[in-house]
Amino acid sequence: MDIKAKIDEIVTKVKNDKDFSSKFMSDPVSAIESVIGIDLPNDQINALIDGVKAKITLDKAGDMLGSIKKLF
């Protein structure tokens, strides 16, 4: 399994699907397992959750920086 590709897939789904986003925020384990289609051990699923949250945070920061650059 390509972890980076799965993280990107999940981040896209979180950004574009409000129902999935709500599910991810309330129960990230089952949300991720529904996308990947398999039950992973806790350490692996937690690594995916951390990766998705980090990517979402970085994307939001990038969006904010882009908005600030437009001001100047």
PQR file with spaces between the fields and no chain letter, atoms N, CA, C, O and H, PARSE charges and radii, in Angstrom:
ATOM       1  N    MET     1       0.847   -1.182    0.000 -0.4000 1.5000
ATOM       2  CA   MET     1       0.000    0.000    0.000 -0.0000 2.0000
ATOM       3  C    MET     1       0.888    1.240    0.000  0.5500 1.7000
ATOM       4  O    MET     1       1.822    1.344    0.795 -0.5500 1.4000
ATOM       5  N    ASP     2       0.594    2.165   -0.885 -0.4000 1.5000
ATOM       6  CA   ASP     2       1.320    3.427   -0.975 -0.0000 2.0000
ATOM       7  C    ASP     2       0.711    4.396    0.047  0.5500 1.7000
ATOM       8  O    ASP     2      -0.355    4.965   -0.190 -0.5500 1.4000
ATOM       9  H    ASP     2      -0.164    2.081   -1.531  0.4000 1.0000
ATOM      10  N    ILE     3       1.384    4.576    1.165 -0.4000 1.5000
ATOM      11  CA   ILE     3       0.865    5.382    2.271 -0.0000 2.0000
ATOM      12  C    ILE     3       0.619    6.830    1.833  0.5500 1.7000
ATOM      13  O    ILE     3      -0.428    7.402    2.137 -0.5500 1.4000
ATOM      14  H    ILE     3       2.250    4.114    1.358  0.4000 1.0000
ATOM      15  N    LYS     4       1.577    7.419    1.122 -0.4000 1.5000
ATOM      16  CA   LYS     4       1.433    8.810    0.700 -0.0000 2.0000
ATOM      17  C    LYS     4       0.202    8.966   -0.194  0.5500 1.7000
ATOM      18  O    LYS     4      -0.552    9.927   -0.047 -0.5500 1.4000
ATOM      19  H    LYS     4       2.428    6.955    0.875  0.4000 1.0000
ATOM      20  N    ALA     5      -0.001    8.041   -1.105 -0.4000 1.5000
ATOM      21  CA   ALA     5      -1.160    8.117   -2.001 -0.0000 2.0000
ATOM      22  C    ALA     5      -2.462    7.992   -1.213  0.5500 1.7000
ATOM      23  O    ALA     5      -3.434    8.687   -1.509 -0.5500 1.4000
ATOM      24  H    ALA     5       0.611    7.259   -1.224  0.4000 1.0000
ATOM      25  N    LYS     6      -2.487    7.112   -0.212 -0.4000 1.5000
ATOM      26  CA   LYS     6      -3.688    6.949    0.612 -0.0000 2.0000
ATOM      27  C    LYS     6      -3.963    8.207    1.430  0.5500 1.7000
ATOM      28  O    LYS     6      -5.114    8.623    1.568 -0.5500 1.4000
ATOM      29  H    LYS     6      -1.697    6.548    0.028  0.4000 1.0000
ATOM      30  N    ILE     7      -2.903    8.813    1.974 -0.4000 1.5000
ATOM      31  CA   ILE     7      -3.069   10.044    2.739 -0.0000 2.0000
ATOM      32  C    ILE     7      -3.646   11.131    1.831  0.5500 1.7000
ATOM      33  O    ILE     7      -4.576   11.840    2.214 -0.5500 1.4000
ATOM      34  H    ILE     7      -1.968    8.474    1.862  0.4000 1.0000
ATOM      35  N    ASP     8      -3.082   11.254    0.619 -0.4000 1.5000
ATOM      36  CA   ASP     8      -3.597   12.254   -0.325 -0.0000 2.0000
ATOM      37  C    ASP     8      -5.060   11.981   -0.674  0.5500 1.7000
ATOM      38  O    ASP     8      -5.862   12.910   -0.766 -0.5500 1.4000
ATOM      39  H    ASP     8      -2.327   10.678    0.308  0.4000 1.0000
ATOM      40  N    GLU     9      -5.401   10.720   -0.867 -0.4000 1.5000
ATOM      41  CA   GLU     9      -6.782   10.343   -1.194 -0.0000 2.0000
ATOM      42  C    GLU     9      -7.733   10.716   -0.054  0.5500 1.7000
ATOM      43  O    GLU     9      -8.813   11.258   -0.288 -0.5500 1.4000
ATOM      44  H    GLU     9      -4.750    9.965   -0.792  0.4000 1.0000
ATOM      45  N    ILE    10      -7.324   10.424    1.167 -0.4000 1.5000
ATOM      46  CA   ILE    10      -8.169   10.706    2.331 -0.0000 2.0000
ATOM      47  C    ILE    10      -8.298   12.221    2.541  0.5500 1.7000
ATOM      48  O    ILE    10      -9.383   12.714    2.850 -0.5500 1.4000
ATOM      49  H    ILE    10      -6.446    9.984    1.357  0.4000 1.0000
ATOM      50  N    VAL    11      -7.197   12.957    2.375 -0.4000 1.5000
ATOM      51  CA   VAL    11      -7.243   14.418    2.526 -0.0000 2.0000
ATOM      52  C    VAL    11      -8.203   15.014    1.500  0.5500 1.7000
ATOM      53  O    VAL    11      -9.003   15.887    1.838 -0.5500 1.4000
ATOM      54  H    VAL    11      -6.315   12.557    2.124  0.4000 1.0000
ATOM      55  N    THR    12      -8.135   14.563    0.280 -0.4000 1.5000
ATOM      56  CA   THR    12      -9.044   15.049   -0.763 -0.0000 2.0000
ATOM      57  C    THR    12     -10.486   14.765   -0.387  0.5500 1.7000
ATOM      58  O    THR    12     -11.361   15.613   -0.561 -0.5500 1.4000
ATOM      59  H    THR    12      -7.485   13.854    0.005  0.4000 1.0000
ATOM      60  N    LYS    13     -10.731   13.570    0.127 -0.4000 1.5000
ATOM      61  CA   LYS    13     -12.086   13.196    0.523 -0.0000 2.0000
ATOM      62  C    LYS    13     -12.567   14.049    1.700  0.5500 1.7000
ATOM      63  O    LYS    13     -13.730   14.450    1.736 -0.5500 1.4000
ATOM      64  H    LYS    13     -10.021   12.880    0.268  0.4000 1.0000
ATOM      65  N    VAL    14     -11.688   14.326    2.656 -0.4000 1.5000
ATOM      66  CA   VAL    14     -12.051   15.171    3.799 -0.0000 2.0000
ATOM      67  C    VAL    14     -12.423   16.576    3.323  0.5500 1.7000
ATOM      68  O    VAL    14     -13.390   17.167    3.805 -0.5500 1.4000
ATOM      69  H    VAL    14     -10.743   14.000    2.627  0.4000 1.0000
ATOM      70  N    LYS    15     -11.645   17.105    2.371 -0.4000 1.5000
ATOM      71  CA   LYS    15     -11.880   18.454    1.878 -0.0000 2.0000
ATOM      72  C    LYS    15     -13.150   18.571    1.036  0.5500 1.7000
ATOM      73  O    LYS    15     -13.811   19.610    1.052 -0.5500 1.4000
ATOM      74  H    LYS    15     -10.860   16.625    1.980  0.4000 1.0000
ATOM      75  N    ASN    16     -13.494   17.517    0.307 -0.4000 1.5000
ATOM      76  CA   ASN    16     -14.576   17.599   -0.667 -0.0000 2.0000
ATOM      77  C    ASN    16     -15.888   16.961   -0.240  0.5500 1.7000
ATOM      78  O    ASN    16     -16.915   17.182   -0.882 -0.5500 1.4000
ATOM      79  H    ASN    16     -12.957   16.673    0.294  0.4000 1.0000
ATOM      80  N    ASP    17     -15.877   16.181    0.822 -0.4000 1.5000
ATOM      81  CA   ASP    17     -17.083   15.461    1.246 -0.0000 2.0000
ATOM      82  C    ASP    17     -17.374   15.821    2.710  0.5500 1.7000
ATOM      83  O    ASP    17     -16.713   15.327    3.623 -0.5500 1.4000
ATOM      84  H    ASP    17     -15.044   16.001    1.344  0.4000 1.0000
ATOM      85  N    LYS    18     -18.364   16.683    2.915 -0.4000 1.5000
ATOM      86  CA   LYS    18     -18.665   17.165    4.270 -0.0000 2.0000
ATOM      87  C    LYS    18     -19.062   16.026    5.212  0.5500 1.7000
ATOM      88  O    LYS    18     -18.696   16.044    6.387 -0.5500 1.4000
ATOM      89  H    LYS    18     -18.901   17.085    2.173  0.4000 1.0000
ATOM      90  N    ASP    19     -19.803   15.039    4.711 -0.4000 1.5000
ATOM      91  CA   ASP    19     -20.188   13.910    5.552 -0.0000 2.0000
ATOM      92  C    ASP    19     -18.961   13.112    5.987  0.5500 1.7000
ATOM      93  O    ASP    19     -18.837   12.735    7.152 -0.5500 1.4000
ATOM      94  H    ASP    19     -20.100   15.024    3.756  0.4000 1.0000
ATOM      95  N    PHE    20     -18.056   12.859    5.038 -0.4000 1.5000
ATOM      96  CA   PHE    20     -16.841   12.129    5.377 -0.0000 2.0000
ATOM      97  C    PHE    20     -15.975   12.941    6.331  0.5500 1.7000
ATOM      98  O    PHE    20     -15.371   12.389    7.251 -0.5500 1.4000
ATOM      99  H    PHE    20     -18.157   13.166    4.091  0.4000 1.0000
ATOM     100  N    SER    21     -15.914   14.260    6.110 -0.4000 1.5000
ATOM     101  CA   SER    21     -15.133   15.128    6.980 -0.0000 2.0000
ATOM     102  C    SER    21     -15.641   15.041    8.421  0.5500 1.7000
ATOM     103  O    SER    21     -14.854   14.950    9.363 -0.5500 1.4000
ATOM     104  H    SER    21     -16.405   14.709    5.363  0.4000 1.0000
ATOM     105  N    SER    22     -16.959   15.068    8.577 -0.4000 1.5000
ATOM     106  CA   SER    22     -17.552   14.947    9.914 -0.0000 2.0000
ATOM     107  C    SER    22     -17.230   13.599   10.526  0.5500 1.7000
ATOM     108  O    SER    22     -16.914   13.505   11.712 -0.5500 1.4000
ATOM     109  H    SER    22     -17.599   15.142    7.812  0.4000 1.0000
ATOM     110  N    LYS    23     -17.311   12.547    9.707 -0.4000 1.5000
ATOM     111  CA   LYS    23     -17.002   11.202   10.191 -0.0000 2.0000
ATOM     112  C    LYS    23     -15.533   11.111   10.598  0.5500 1.7000
ATOM     113  O    LYS    23     -15.208   10.507   11.620 -0.5500 1.4000
ATOM     114  H    LYS    23     -17.567   12.623    8.743  0.4000 1.0000
ATOM     115  N    PHE    24     -14.635   11.718    9.792 -0.4000 1.5000
ATOM     116  CA   PHE    24     -13.216   11.688   10.119 -0.0000 2.0000
ATOM     117  C    PHE    24     -12.939   12.406   11.430  0.5500 1.7000
ATOM     118  O    PHE    24     -12.131   11.944   12.236 -0.5500 1.4000
ATOM     119  H    PHE    24     -14.899   12.208    8.962  0.4000 1.0000
ATOM     120  N    MET    25     -13.606   13.535   11.648 -0.4000 1.5000
ATOM     121  CA   MET    25     -13.385   14.289   12.874 -0.0000 2.0000
ATOM     122  C    MET    25     -13.923   13.560   14.105  0.5500 1.7000
ATOM     123  O    MET    25     -13.340   13.654   15.185 -0.5500 1.4000
ATOM     124  H    MET    25     -14.263   13.910   10.994  0.4000 1.0000
ATOM     125  N    SER    26     -15.026   12.837   13.948 -0.4000 1.5000
ATOM     126  CA   SER    26     -15.616   12.157   15.106 -0.0000 2.0000
ATOM     127  C    SER    26     -15.056   10.749   15.306  0.5500 1.7000
ATOM     128  O    SER    26     -14.909   10.307   16.446 -0.5500 1.4000
ATOM     129  H    SER    26     -15.500   12.761   13.071  0.4000 1.0000
ATOM     130  N    ASP    27     -14.743   10.041   14.224 -0.4000 1.5000
ATOM     131  CA   ASP    27     -14.246    8.664   14.324 -0.0000 2.0000
ATOM     132  C    ASP    27     -13.261    8.404   13.191  0.5500 1.7000
ATOM     133  O    ASP    27     -13.603    7.745   12.209 -0.5500 1.4000
ATOM     134  H    ASP    27     -14.862   10.400   13.299  0.4000 1.0000
ATOM     135  N    PRO    28     -12.036    8.920   13.323 -0.5600 1.5000
ATOM     136  CA   PRO    28     -11.076    8.812   12.221  0.2800 2.0000
ATOM     137  C    PRO    28     -10.716    7.375   11.843  0.5500 1.7000
ATOM     138  O    PRO    28     -10.443    7.095   10.675 -0.5500 1.4000
ATOM     139  N    VAL    29     -10.712    6.470   12.806 -0.4000 1.5000
ATOM     140  CA   VAL    29     -10.342    5.087   12.519 -0.0000 2.0000
ATOM     141  C    VAL    29     -11.320    4.471   11.527  0.5500 1.7000
ATOM     142  O    VAL    29     -10.903    3.946   10.495 -0.5500 1.4000
ATOM     143  H    VAL    29     -10.933    6.696   13.755  0.4000 1.0000
ATOM     144  N    SER    30     -12.604    4.528   11.822 -0.4000 1.5000
ATOM     145  CA   SER    30     -13.568    3.908   10.913 -0.0000 2.0000
ATOM     146  C    SER    30     -13.661    4.670    9.596  0.5500 1.7000
ATOM     147  O    SER    30     -13.930    4.066    8.557 -0.5500 1.4000
ATOM     148  H    SER    30     -12.943    4.954   12.660  0.4000 1.0000
ATOM     149  N    ALA    31     -13.442    5.986    9.618 -0.4000 1.5000
ATOM     150  CA   ALA    31     -13.458    6.766    8.379 -0.0000 2.0000
ATOM     151  C    ALA    31     -12.342    6.306    7.444  0.5500 1.7000
ATOM     152  O    ALA    31     -12.570    6.087    6.254 -0.5500 1.4000
ATOM     153  H    ALA    31     -13.223    6.476   10.462  0.4000 1.0000
ATOM     154  N    ILE    32     -11.146    6.162    7.984 -0.4000 1.5000
ATOM     155  CA   ILE    32     -10.009    5.731    7.163 -0.0000 2.0000
ATOM     156  C    ILE    32     -10.196    4.301    6.699  0.5500 1.7000
ATOM     157  O    ILE    32      -9.931    3.987    5.539 -0.5500 1.4000
ATOM     158  H    ILE    32     -10.960    6.340    8.951  0.4000 1.0000
ATOM     159  N    GLU    33     -10.644    3.436    7.580 -0.4000 1.5000
ATOM     160  CA   GLU    33     -10.852    2.042    7.188 -0.0000 2.0000
ATOM     161  C    GLU    33     -11.910    1.926    6.093  0.5500 1.7000
ATOM     162  O    GLU    33     -11.838    1.019    5.263 -0.5500 1.4000
ATOM     163  H    GLU    33     -10.859    3.691    8.522  0.4000 1.0000
ATOM     164  N    SER    34     -12.889    2.829    6.079 -0.4000 1.5000
ATOM     165  CA   SER    34     -13.897    2.781    5.024 -0.0000 2.0000
ATOM     166  C    SER    34     -13.303    3.160    3.668  0.5500 1.7000
ATOM     167  O    SER    34     -13.780    2.697    2.632 -0.5500 1.4000
ATOM     168  H    SER    34     -12.948    3.566    6.753  0.4000 1.0000
ATOM     169  N    VAL    35     -12.278    3.990    3.671 -0.4000 1.5000
ATOM     170  CA   VAL    35     -11.632    4.394    2.411 -0.0000 2.0000
ATOM     171  C    VAL    35     -10.660    3.323    1.929  0.5500 1.7000
ATOM     172  O    VAL    35     -10.639    2.985    0.745 -0.5500 1.4000
ATOM     173  H    VAL    35     -11.892    4.367    4.513  0.4000 1.0000
ATOM     174  N    ILE    36      -9.858    2.792    2.845 -0.4000 1.5000
ATOM     175  CA   ILE    36      -8.844    1.835    2.412 -0.0000 2.0000
ATOM     176  C    ILE    36      -9.397    0.423    2.264  0.5500 1.7000
ATOM     177  O    ILE    36      -8.809   -0.411    1.577 -0.5500 1.4000
ATOM     178  H    ILE    36      -9.875    3.067    3.806  0.4000 1.0000
ATOM     179  N    GLY    37     -10.519    0.161    2.905 -0.4000 1.5000
ATOM     180  CA   GLY    37     -11.176   -1.121    2.722 -0.0000 2.0000
ATOM     181  C    GLY    37     -10.612   -2.281    3.520  0.5500 1.7000
ATOM     182  O    GLY    37     -11.022   -3.425    3.321 -0.5500 1.4000
ATOM     183  H    GLY    37     -10.997    0.839    3.463  0.4000 1.0000
ATOM     184  N    ILE    38      -9.679   -2.005    4.419 -0.4000 1.5000
ATOM     185  CA   ILE    38      -9.130   -3.072    5.251 -0.0000 2.0000
ATOM     186  C    ILE    38      -8.994   -2.595    6.691  0.5500 1.7000
ATOM     187  O    ILE    38      -8.937   -1.395    6.961 -0.5500 1.4000
ATOM     188  H    ILE    38      -9.346   -1.076    4.580  0.4000 1.0000
ATOM     189  N    ASP    39      -8.944   -3.544    7.597 -0.4000 1.5000
ATOM     190  CA   ASP    39      -8.762   -3.252    9.021 -0.0000 2.0000
ATOM     191  C    ASP    39      -7.273   -3.325    9.317  0.5500 1.7000
ATOM     192  O    ASP    39      -6.667   -4.393    9.223 -0.5500 1.4000
ATOM     193  H    ASP    39      -8.991   -4.518    7.377  0.4000 1.0000
ATOM     194  N    LEU    40      -6.691   -2.200    9.672 -0.4000 1.5000
ATOM     195  CA   LEU    40      -5.261   -2.157    9.968 -0.0000 2.0000
ATOM     196  C    LEU    40      -5.012   -2.206   11.469  0.5500 1.7000
ATOM     197  O    LEU    40      -5.893   -1.858   12.255 -0.5500 1.4000
ATOM     198  H    LEU    40      -7.183   -1.333    9.748  0.4000 1.0000
ATOM     199  N    PRO    41      -3.818   -2.635   11.873 -0.5600 1.5000
ATOM     200  CA   PRO    41      -3.444   -2.553   13.292  0.2800 2.0000
ATOM     201  C    PRO    41      -3.441   -1.094   13.747  0.5500 1.7000
ATOM     202  O    PRO    41      -3.227   -0.186   12.944 -0.5500 1.4000
ATOM     203  N    ASN    42      -3.678   -0.881   15.025 -0.4000 1.5000
ATOM     204  CA   ASN    42      -3.795    0.470   15.578 -0.0000 2.0000
ATOM     205  C    ASN    42      -2.596    1.364   15.278  0.5500 1.7000
ATOM     206  O    ASN    42      -2.777    2.543   14.973 -0.5500 1.4000
ATOM     207  H    ASN    42      -3.852   -1.619   15.677  0.4000 1.0000
ATOM     208  N    ASP    43      -1.378    0.835   15.357 -0.4000 1.5000
ATOM     209  CA   ASP    43      -0.204    1.674   15.112 -0.0000 2.0000
ATOM     210  C    ASP    43      -0.165    2.167   13.669  0.5500 1.7000
ATOM     211  O    ASP    43       0.258    3.294   13.414 -0.5500 1.4000
ATOM     212  H    ASP    43      -1.230   -0.122   15.605  0.4000 1.0000
ATOM     213  N    GLN    44      -0.594    1.344   12.734 -0.4000 1.5000
ATOM     214  CA   GLN    44      -0.615    1.764   11.330 -0.0000 2.0000
ATOM     215  C    GLN    44      -1.739    2.754   11.051  0.5500 1.7000
ATOM     216  O    GLN    44      -1.541    3.735   10.334 -0.5500 1.4000
ATOM     217  H    GLN    44      -0.937    0.428   12.941  0.4000 1.0000
ATOM     218  N    ILE    45      -2.907    2.504   11.610 -0.4000 1.5000
ATOM     219  CA   ILE    45      -4.040    3.408   11.384 -0.0000 2.0000
ATOM     220  C    ILE    45      -3.771    4.762   12.046  0.5500 1.7000
ATOM     221  O    ILE    45      -4.132    5.804   11.499 -0.5500 1.4000
ATOM     222  H    ILE    45      -3.068    1.707   12.193  0.4000 1.0000
ATOM     223  N    ASN    46      -3.141    4.748   13.218 -0.4000 1.5000
ATOM     224  CA   ASN    46      -2.800    6.012   13.885 -0.0000 2.0000
ATOM     225  C    ASN    46      -1.777    6.807   13.088  0.5500 1.7000
ATOM     226  O    ASN    46      -1.830    8.037   13.070 -0.5500 1.4000
ATOM     227  H    ASN    46      -2.847    3.902   13.662  0.4000 1.0000
ATOM     228  N    ALA    47      -0.844    6.120   12.427 -0.4000 1.5000
ATOM     229  CA   ALA    47       0.126    6.802   11.572 -0.0000 2.0000
ATOM     230  C    ALA    47      -0.585    7.462   10.393  0.5500 1.7000
ATOM     231  O    ALA    47      -0.237    8.577   10.007 -0.5500 1.4000
ATOM     232  H    ALA    47      -0.801    5.121   12.442  0.4000 1.0000
ATOM     233  N    LEU    48      -1.576    6.783    9.821 -0.4000 1.5000
ATOM     234  CA   LEU    48      -2.361    7.365    8.732 -0.0000 2.0000
ATOM     235  C    LEU    48      -3.145    8.588    9.216  0.5500 1.7000
ATOM     236  O    LEU    48      -3.176    9.619    8.544 -0.5500 1.4000
ATOM     237  H    LEU    48      -1.858    5.876   10.135  0.4000 1.0000
ATOM     238  N    ILE    49      -3.768    8.465   10.369 -0.4000 1.5000
ATOM     239  CA   ILE    49      -4.542    9.578   10.934 -0.0000 2.0000
ATOM     240  C    ILE    49      -3.631   10.787   11.142  0.5500 1.7000
ATOM     241  O    ILE    49      -3.992   11.907   10.780 -0.5500 1.4000
ATOM     242  H    ILE    49      -3.743    7.628   10.915  0.4000 1.0000
ATOM     243  N    ASP    50      -2.458   10.563   11.721 -0.4000 1.5000
ATOM     244  CA   ASP    50      -1.510   11.656   11.946 -0.0000 2.0000
ATOM     245  C    ASP    50      -1.064   12.280   10.624  0.5500 1.7000
ATOM     246  O    ASP    50      -0.933   13.500   10.519 -0.5500 1.4000
ATOM     247  H    ASP    50      -2.165    9.653   12.015  0.4000 1.0000
ATOM     248  N    GLY    51      -0.835   11.438    9.622 -0.4000 1.5000
ATOM     249  CA   GLY    51      -0.437   11.936    8.309 -0.0000 2.0000
ATOM     250  C    GLY    51      -1.513   12.784    7.662  0.5500 1.7000
ATOM     251  O    GLY    51      -1.219   13.828    7.079 -0.5500 1.4000
ATOM     252  H    GLY    51      -0.942   10.448    9.707  0.4000 1.0000
ATOM     253  N    VAL    52      -2.759   12.342    7.760 -0.4000 1.5000
ATOM     254  CA   VAL    52      -3.880   13.096    7.189 -0.0000 2.0000
ATOM     255  C    VAL    52      -4.032   14.430    7.905  0.5500 1.7000
ATOM     256  O    VAL    52      -4.181   15.465    7.257 -0.5500 1.4000
ATOM     257  H    VAL    52      -2.998   11.494    8.233  0.4000 1.0000
ATOM     258  N    LYS    53      -3.998   14.419    9.225 -0.4000 1.5000
ATOM     259  CA   LYS    53      -4.142   15.662    9.986 -0.0000 2.0000
ATOM     260  C    LYS    53      -3.005   16.632    9.666  0.5500 1.7000
ATOM     261  O    LYS    53      -3.236   17.835    9.539 -0.5500 1.4000
ATOM     262  H    LYS    53      -3.878   13.578    9.752  0.4000 1.0000
ATOM     263  N    ALA    54      -1.789   16.123    9.536 -0.4000 1.5000
ATOM     264  CA   ALA    54      -0.644   16.979    9.217 -0.0000 2.0000
ATOM     265  C    ALA    54      -0.802   17.587    7.829  0.5500 1.7000
ATOM     266  O    ALA    54      -0.538   18.774    7.638 -0.5500 1.4000
ATOM     267  H    ALA    54      -1.602   15.146    9.640  0.4000 1.0000
ATOM     268  N    LYS    55      -1.228   16.788    6.868 -0.4000 1.5000
ATOM     269  CA   LYS    55      -1.406   17.280    5.496 -0.0000 2.0000
ATOM     270  C    LYS    55      -2.509   18.333    5.439  0.5500 1.7000
ATOM     271  O    LYS    55      -2.361   19.345    4.754 -0.5500 1.4000
ATOM     272  H    LYS    55      -1.443   15.823    7.024  0.4000 1.0000
ATOM     273  N    ILE    56      -3.602   18.108    6.143 -0.4000 1.5000
ATOM     274  CA   ILE    56      -4.686   19.085    6.167 -0.0000 2.0000
ATOM     275  C    ILE    56      -4.189   20.399    6.762  0.5500 1.7000
ATOM     276  O    ILE    56      -4.500   21.474    6.249 -0.5500 1.4000
ATOM     277  H    ILE    56      -3.722   17.286    6.699  0.4000 1.0000
ATOM     278  N    THR    57      -3.419   20.312    7.841 -0.4000 1.5000
ATOM     279  CA   THR    57      -2.878   21.510    8.487 -0.0000 2.0000
ATOM     280  C    THR    57      -1.931   22.253    7.548  0.5500 1.7000
ATOM     281  O    THR    57      -1.982   23.480    7.457 -0.5500 1.4000
ATOM     282  H    THR    57      -3.166   19.439    8.258  0.4000 1.0000
ATOM     283  N    LEU    58      -1.069   21.516    6.851 -0.4000 1.5000
ATOM     284  CA   LEU    58      -0.142   22.149    5.913 -0.0000 2.0000
ATOM     285  C    LEU    58      -0.891   22.799    4.755  0.5500 1.7000
ATOM     286  O    LEU    58      -0.542   23.901    4.332 -0.5500 1.4000
ATOM     287  H    LEU    58      -1.027   20.519    6.924  0.4000 1.0000
ATOM     288  N    ASP    59      -1.905   22.132    4.247 -0.4000 1.5000
ATOM     289  CA   ASP    59      -2.681   22.694    3.147 -0.0000 2.0000
ATOM     290  C    ASP    59      -3.394   23.963    3.581  0.5500 1.7000
ATOM     291  O    ASP    59      -3.453   24.928    2.819 -0.5500 1.4000
ATOM     292  H    ASP    59      -2.189   21.237    4.591  0.4000 1.0000
ATOM     293  N    LYS    60      -3.940   23.976    4.796 -0.4000 1.5000
ATOM     294  CA   LYS    60      -4.613   25.178    5.296 -0.0000 2.0000
ATOM     295  C    LYS    60      -3.609   26.315    5.463  0.5500 1.7000
ATOM     296  O    LYS    60      -3.913   27.465    5.143 -0.5500 1.4000
ATOM     297  H    LYS    60      -3.892   23.191    5.414  0.4000 1.0000
ATOM     298  N    ALA    61      -2.423   26.001    5.959 -0.4000 1.5000
ATOM     299  CA   ALA    61      -1.390   27.027    6.134 -0.0000 2.0000
ATOM     300  C    ALA    61      -0.972   27.580    4.775  0.5500 1.7000
ATOM     301  O    ALA    61      -0.772   28.786    4.628 -0.5500 1.4000
ATOM     302  H    ALA    61      -2.176   25.068    6.218  0.4000 1.0000
ATOM     303  N    GLY    62      -0.841   26.711    3.793 -0.4000 1.5000
ATOM     304  CA   GLY    62      -0.485   27.157    2.451 -0.0000 2.0000
ATOM     305  C    GLY    62      -1.550   28.053    1.856  0.5500 1.7000
ATOM     306  O    GLY    62      -1.236   29.049    1.204 -0.5500 1.4000
ATOM     307  H    GLY    62      -1.004   25.732    3.912  0.4000 1.0000
ATOM     308  N    ASP    63      -2.816   27.703    2.076 -0.4000 1.5000
ATOM     309  CA   ASP    63      -3.914   28.534    1.588 -0.0000 2.0000
ATOM     310  C    ASP    63      -3.876   29.913    2.239  0.5500 1.7000
ATOM     311  O    ASP    63      -4.104   30.927    1.579 -0.5500 1.4000
ATOM     312  H    ASP    63      -3.071   26.894    2.605  0.4000 1.0000
ATOM     313  N    MET    64      -3.587   29.941    3.540 -0.4000 1.5000
ATOM     314  CA   MET    64      -3.531   31.213    4.255 -0.0000 2.0000
ATOM     315  C    MET    64      -2.363   32.062    3.740  0.5500 1.7000
ATOM     316  O    MET    64      -2.506   33.271    3.560 -0.5500 1.4000
ATOM     317  H    MET    64      -3.402   29.118    4.076  0.4000 1.0000
ATOM     318  N    LEU    65      -1.219   31.434    3.507 -0.4000 1.5000
ATOM     319  CA   LEU    65      -0.074   32.180    2.988 -0.0000 2.0000
ATOM     320  C    LEU    65      -0.364   32.723    1.601  0.5500 1.7000
ATOM     321  O    LEU    65       0.030   33.844    1.279 -0.5500 1.4000
ATOM     322  H    LEU    65      -1.103   30.452    3.654  0.4000 1.0000
ATOM     323  N    GLY    66      -1.047   31.942    0.779 -0.4000 1.5000
ATOM     324  CA   GLY    66      -1.419   32.406   -0.548 -0.0000 2.0000
ATOM     325  C    GLY    66      -2.325   33.622   -0.474  0.5500 1.7000
ATOM     326  O    GLY    66      -2.186   34.552   -1.269 -0.5500 1.4000
ATOM     327  H    GLY    66      -1.367   31.031    1.041  0.4000 1.0000
ATOM     328  N    SER    67      -3.237   33.621    0.462 -0.4000 1.5000
ATOM     329  CA   SER    67      -4.132   34.754    0.648 -0.0000 2.0000
ATOM     330  C    SER    67      -3.388   35.996    1.112  0.5500 1.7000
ATOM     331  O    SER    67      -3.683   37.109    0.677 -0.5500 1.4000
ATOM     332  H    SER    67      -3.350   32.866    1.108  0.4000 1.0000
ATOM     333  N    ILE    68      -2.425   35.796    1.993 -0.4000 1.5000
ATOM     334  CA   ILE    68      -1.620   36.919    2.495 -0.0000 2.0000
ATOM     335  C    ILE    68      -0.770   37.500    1.378  0.5500 1.7000
ATOM     336  O    ILE    68      -0.635   38.720    1.284 -0.5500 1.4000
ATOM     337  H    ILE    68      -2.185   34.892    2.346  0.4000 1.0000
ATOM     338  N    LYS    69      -0.190   36.652    0.524 -0.4000 1.5000
ATOM     339  CA   LYS    69       0.640   37.140   -0.580 -0.0000 2.0000
ATOM     340  C    LYS    69      -0.155   38.015   -1.526  0.5500 1.7000
ATOM     341  O    LYS    69       0.382   38.955   -2.112 -0.5500 1.4000
ATOM     342  H    LYS    69      -0.300   35.661    0.600  0.4000 1.0000
ATOM     343  N    LYS    70      -1.437   37.707   -1.676 -0.4000 1.5000
ATOM     344  CA   LYS    70      -2.280   38.498   -2.577 -0.0000 2.0000
ATOM     345  C    LYS    70      -2.476   39.924   -2.059  0.5500 1.7000
ATOM     346  O    LYS    70      -2.773   40.833   -2.833 -0.5500 1.4000
ATOM     347  H    LYS    70      -1.874   36.944   -1.200  0.4000 1.0000
ATOM     348  N    LEU    71      -2.310   40.114   -0.760 -0.4000 1.5000
ATOM     349  CA   LEU    71      -2.479   41.441   -0.181 -0.0000 2.0000
ATOM     350  C    LEU    71      -1.323   42.372   -0.539  0.5500 1.7000
ATOM     351  O    LEU    71      -1.471   43.593   -0.493 -0.5500 1.4000
ATOM     352  H    LEU    71      -2.069   39.375   -0.131  0.4000 1.0000
ATOM     353  N    PHE    72      -0.177   41.800   -0.895 -0.4000 1.5000
ATOM     354  CA   PHE    72       1.021   42.624   -1.141 -0.0000 2.0000
ATOM     355  C    PHE    72       1.342   42.684   -2.596  0.5500 1.7000
ATOM     356  O    PHE    72       2.313   43.330   -2.988 -0.5500 1.4000
ATOM     357  H    PHE    72      -0.056   40.808   -0.932  0.4000 1.0000
